[in-house]
């Protein structure tokens, strides 16, 4: 299919507004990661506590994606996303003007930042509902590339914190958040073909379908790996190699940019060769590079290259998963985006917290990386078990025009 046909197939202003909203939301969702080095120094946090402050927004975002998914189906994506943005902006005002001098206050902020992570469950249905099956991978890849916001947090937050103090960074964030909100309200529109809202009981029916659990697991590995590393790598580079907060932020930004910018490519590749094949290759690559990273590379530059390769695989895998989900659950895309997104956040929480606890208990990050690399291998095995059934049922040529 030609590139021009994609741009004529849906509603480009909504797609780009969804991307921008998603991008800025993800920037603040993981901002405790790049700021974690300075926060931990001021508050005297242990390695496990550092892991927990960056993991808490991931878990809160995971759980709140279910709430956002329900709001999307009942209020439509644009309204649900607008509510989420207002809450995040209010939370950042509190973080800027409040008294964040204890471990518990930082955890409370982490819970509020989880609302920003829930943006996933509004932005993706907002874009998805405008596009036909053969363009789902590309559309959701572009909207989902908003996870590049995690790189902006790593790139700018440490420098701003050194110049103005880490708590004032939350105030600076209000400027781009306000711009994103205005752009969203002006340009985003709900698709006219939205499915009717479902009762709460009907939401639970989705969980009776084993394919829903498979998608949750697959995304728990790809996005869990991406978000967990995006939140933790600044602390990792500081603890493993003694890099300054700013340098560790730059190294993290390089890794995160790689993973986020290829998400549209992952969707595009999946549209062309099939999501299953794309995802299989990405799991193999992700597992390989995470295992290599776990050995404790001597040079930080070598570590950056290895993590960039791992993030490229995970980011491409994110796009591939969401080429498949709308084919299988098009009528339930709102709730499925919430469920699958929740699983991704849980995966990120598991990785970020396990890295912190591994460092505290063993003095090394190796165990946390090995466990997650092993999950990628298990995901590859699981995908090989279901691909035959998928390609002969809902993914057959008789059922969809998309390649599975």
C-alpha positions in Angstrom: 0.0 0.0 0.0 1.2 3.5 -0.7 2.1 6.0 1.9 -0.4 8.5 0.5 -3.2 6.1 1.0 -2.6 6.0 4.8 -2.8 9.8 5.1 -6.1 9.8 3.3 -7.5 6.9 5.2 -8.1 8.6 8.6 -8.0 12.0 10.4 -4.5 13.3 10.5 -5.1 16.2 13.0 -6.5 13.8 15.5 -3.6 11.4 15.0 -1.0 14.1 15.5 -2.9 15.6 18.5 -3.1 12.1 20.1 0.7 11.7 19.6 1.4 15.1 21.2 -0.8 14.4 24.2 0.7 11.0 24.6 4.3 12.4 24.2 4.0 15.0 26.9 2.1 12.7 29.3 4.8 10.1 29.0 7.4 12.8 29.6 6.0 13.5 33.1 5.1 9.9 33.8 8.7 8.8 34.0 10.2 12.1 35.2 11.1 10.6 38.6 13.7 8.4 36.9 16.0 11.1 35.6 15.4 13.1 38.8 15.9 10.0 41.0 19.6 10.5 41.4 19.2 14.0 42.9 16.1 13.1 44.9 17.8 10.1 46.4 20.8 12.1 47.4 18.7 14.8 49.1 16.4 12.3 50.9 19.1 9.7 51.6 17.2 6.8 49.8 18.5 3.2 49.5 18.9 1.4 46.2 15.6 -0.4 46.8 13.9 2.9 47.6 15.3 4.5 44.4 13.9 1.5 42.5 10.5 1.9 44.1 10.1 5.7 43.4 10.7 5.1 39.7 8.5 2.0 39.7 5.5 3.5 41.5 4.3 5.7 38.6 4.6 2.7 36.3 2.3 0.5 38.6 -0.1 3.4 39.2 -0.3 4.1 35.5 -0.9 0.4 34.8 -3.9 0.3 37.2 -5.3 3.6 36.1 -5.3 2.5 32.4 -8.2 0.2 33.3 -10.1 3.3 34.6 -9.2 5.3 31.6 -10.3 2.4 29.3 -13.7 2.4 30.9 -13.9 6.2 30.6 -13.0 6.0 26.9 -15.8 3.6 26.2 -18.4 5.6 28.2 -17.3 9.2 27.6 -15.4 8.8 24.3 -11.6 9.1 24.0 -11.3 12.9 23.6 -13.3 13.6 26.8 -11.5 10.9 28.8 -8.1 12.2 27.6 -9.1 15.8 28.6 -10.0 14.7 32.1 -6.7 12.9 32.5 -4.7 16.0 31.3 -6.5 18.3 33.8 -5.7 15.9 36.7 -2.0 15.6 35.7 -1.7 19.4 35.4 -3.2 19.9 38.8 -0.9 17.2 40.2 2.2 18.9 38.8 1.1 22.2 40.4 1.0 20.4 43.7 4.4 18.8 43.1 5.9 22.2 42.3 4.4 24.1 45.2 4.1 21.3 47.8 6.6 20.0 50.4 8.3 16.9 48.9 10.8 16.1 51.6 10.0 12.5 52.5 10.0 9.2 50.8 6.3 8.8 51.3 5.6 12.2 49.6 7.6 11.1 46.6 5.6 7.9 46.4 2.4 10.0 46.6 3.6 12.0 43.7 4.4 8.8 41.8 0.8 7.7 42.2 -0.4 11.1 40.8 2.0 10.7 37.9 0.3 7.4 37.1 -2.6 9.4 35.6 -0.2 10.6 32.9 0.8 7.0 32.2 -2.9 6.2 31.7 -2.9 8.5 28.7 -2.0 5.4 26.7 -5.6 4.1 27.1 -7.1 7.3 25.6 -4.6 8.3 22.9 -4.5 5.0 21.1 -8.3 4.4 20.8 -8.7 8.1 19.8 -6.4 7.4 16.8 -7.3 3.8 16.2 -11.0 4.4 15.6 -10.3 6.6 12.6 -8.3 4.0 10.6 -9.2 0.8 8.7 -7.7 -2.6 9.6 -4.9 -2.5 7.0 -3.6 0.8 8.5 -3.9 0.0 12.2 -0.2 -0.8 12.7 0.9 2.4 11.2 -1.7 4.6 12.9 -1.1 3.1 16.4 2.6 3.2 15.8 2.6 6.9 15.1 0.3 7.6 18.1 2.3 5.2 20.3 5.5 6.9 19.3 4.5 9.4 22.0 6.5 7.3 24.4 9.4 9.3 23.0 8.4 11.8 25.8 10.3 9.5 28.2 13.5 10.6 26.3 12.7 14.3 26.8 12.5 13.7 30.5 15.9 12.0 30.5 17.4 14.7 28.3 16.2 17.9 30.0 15.1 17.1 33.6 18.6 16.6 35.1 20.0 19.8 33.7 17.0 21.8 34.8 17.2 20.2 38.2 20.8 21.3 38.6 20.0 24.8 37.5 16.7 25.4 39.4 16.3 22.6 41.9 14.6 19.3 41.2 11.2 20.4 42.6 11.1 23.4 40.3 11.3 21.0 37.3 7.7 20.1 37.9 6.8 23.8 37.4 8.7 23.9 34.2 6.7 20.9 33.0 3.5 22.9 33.2 4.4 24.9 30.2 4.5 22.1 27.6 1.6 20.3 29.3 -0.5 23.4 28.9 0.4 23.7 25.2 -0.4 20.0 24.6 -3.8 20.5 26.3 -4.7 23.4 24.0 -3.6 21.6 20.9 -5.5 18.5 21.9 -8.8 20.4 22.6 -8.6 22.3 19.3 -7.5 19.5 16.9 -8.6 16.1 18.3 -11.9 14.7 17.3 -13.7 11.5 18.2 -14.3 9.1 15.3 -18.0 8.8 14.2 -17.9 5.0 14.2 -17.2 4.5 17.9 -18.8 1.3 19.3 -21.5 1.7 22.0 -20.4 1.7 25.6 -20.5 -1.6 27.5 -21.7 -2.5 31.0 -19.1 -3.3 33.6 -20.0 -7.0 33.4 -19.2 -6.9 29.7 -15.8 -5.7 30.4 -15.1 -8.7 32.5 -16.2 -10.9 29.6 -13.1 -9.9 27.7 -11.0 -11.5 30.3 -12.7 -14.9 29.6 -11.0 -14.9 26.2 -7.5 -16.4 26.5 -6.2 -14.2 23.6 -6.7 -11.2 25.9 -4.3 -12.7 28.4 -1.8 -13.6 25.7 -1.8 -10.0 24.5 -1.4 -8.7 28.0 1.6 -10.9 28.6 3.2 -10.1 25.2 2.9 -6.3 25.9 3.9 -6.8 29.5 7.3 -7.9 28.1 7.7 -5.4 25.2 6.4 -2.3 26.8 7.3 -3.4 30.3 10.9 -3.7 29.1 10.8 -0.3 27.4 9.1 1.6 30.3 11.1 -0.1 33.0 14.4 0.7 31.3 13.3 4.2 30.5 12.6 4.8 34.2 15.7 3.1 35.5 18.6 3.6 33.2 19.6 7.0 34.6 19.9 5.4 38.0 21.6 2.4 36.5 24.3 4.4 34.6 24.9 6.4 37.8 25.2 3.4 40.1 27.0 1.1 37.7 29.5 3.5 36.1 29.4 6.5 38.5 28.2 8.9 35.8 26.8 12.3 36.8 23.0 12.9 36.7 23.3 14.9 33.5 25.5 12.5 31.7 23.4 9.5 32.8 20.3 11.4 31.5 22.0 11.9 28.1 22.9 8.2 27.9 19.3 7.2 28.9 17.8 9.6 26.4 19.8 7.9 23.6 18.4 4.5 24.6 14.9 5.8 25.0 14.8 7.7 21.7 15.9 4.5 19.9 13.0 2.5 21.4 10.3 5.1 20.9 11.2 6.3 17.4 11.0 2.8 16.0 7.5 2.1 17.3 5.9 3.5 14.1 8.3 1.4 12.2 7.3 -1.7 14.2 3.7 -1.0 13.2 4.6 -0.4 9.6 6.7 -3.6 9.4 3.9 -5.6 11.0 1.4 -4.2 8.5 3.6 -5.5 5.7 4.9 -8.8 6.9 2.5 -9.6 9.8 2.6 -8.8 13.5 3.4 -12.4 14.6 6.6 -12.6 12.5 7.7 -9.1 13.5 7.1 -9.8 17.2 8.9 -13.1 17.0 12.1 -11.5 15.7 11.9 -8.7 18.2 11.6 -11.1 21.2 14.7 -13.0 20.0 16.7 -9.7 19.7 15.5 -8.3 23.0 16.3 -11.4 24.9 19.8 -11.5 23.4 20.7 -7.9 24.2 19.3 -8.0 27.7 21.3 -11.1 28.5 24.4 -9.4 27.1 23.7 -6.3 29.3 23.3 -8.5 32.4 27.0 -9.6 32.3 28.0 -6.1 33.5 29.8 -4.5 30.6 33.0 -2.6 31.5 32.5 0.4 29.4 29.5 2.7 29.7 29.6 3.4 25.9 29.4 -0.3 25.2 26.5 -0.6 27.7 24.7 2.3 25.8 25.1 0.5 22.5 23.7 -2.8 24.0 20.7 -1.0 25.6 20.0 0.9 22.4 19.8 -2.4 20.6 17.5 -3.9 23.3 15.3 -0.8 23.2 15.1 -0.9 19.4 13.8 -4.4 19.6 11.4 -3.7 22.4 10.1 -0.5 20.7 9.5 -2.3 17.5 7.7 -5.0 19.4 5.4 -2.5 21.0 4.3 -1.4 17.5 3.8 -5.0 16.4 1.6 -5.9 19.4 -0.7 -3.1 18.6 -0.9 -4.1 15.0 -2.5 -7.3 16.2 -4.8 -6.2 19.1 -7.3 -4.2 16.9 -7.6 -7.1 14.5 -8.7 -9.4 17.3 -10.6 -7.0 19.5 -11.8 -4.2 17.3 -15.1 -3.8 19.0 -13.5 -3.9 22.4 -10.5 -1.7 21.5 -11.1 0.7 24.4 -11.1 -1.8 27.2 -8.4 -3.9 25.5 -6.2 -0.9 25.2 -6.7 -0.4 28.9 -6.0 -4.0 29.8 -3.0 -4.5 27.5 -1.6 -1.1 28.6 -2.1 -2.1 32.2 0.0 -5.2 31.6 2.7 -3.1 30.0 2.8 -0.9 33.1 2.9 -3.9 35.4 5.9 -5.2 33.4 7.6 -1.9 33.7 7.0 -1.8 37.5 8.4 -5.4 37.8 11.6 -4.5 35.9 12.2 -1.2 37.6 11.6 -2.5 41.1 13.6 -5.8 40.5 16.6 -3.8 39.3 16.5 -1.8 42.6 16.1 -4.8 44.8 18.7 -6.8 42.9 21.3 -4.0 43.4 20.5 -3.7 47.1 20.5 -7.5 47.8 23.4 -8.6 45.5 25.3 -5.4 44.7 24.6 -5.9 41.0 21.8 -5.3 38.6 22.4 -8.7 36.9 19.6 -10.7 38.4 16.9 -8.1 37.4 18.1 -8.1 33.7 18.4 -11.9 33.5 14.9 -12.4 34.8 13.4 -10.0 32.2 15.5 -11.4 29.4 14.1 -14.8 30.4 10.5 -13.4 30.1 11.3 -12.4 26.5 12.2 -16.0 25.8 9.0 -17.3 27.4 7.0 -14.8 25.4 8.7 -16.1 22.2 7.7 -19.6 23.1 4.1 -18.5 23.9 3.8 -16.7 20.6 4.9 -19.9 18.7 2.2 -21.8 20.5 -0.7 -19.5 19.5 0.4 -18.3 16.0 -1.1 -21.3 14.1 -4.5 -20.8 15.7 -4.5 -17.1 15.2 -3.6 -17.3 11.5 -6.4 -19.8 10.8 -9.2 -18.1 12.8 -9.5 -14.3 13.4 -6.3 -13.6 11.5 -7.2 -15.6 8.3 -7.5 -13.8 5.0 -11.3 -14.5 5.1 -11.6 -12.5 8.3 -9.3 -9.5 7.8 -7.5 -7.6 5.1 -4.5 -7.1 7.4 -1.5 -9.4 7.6 -1.2 -11.4 10.8 
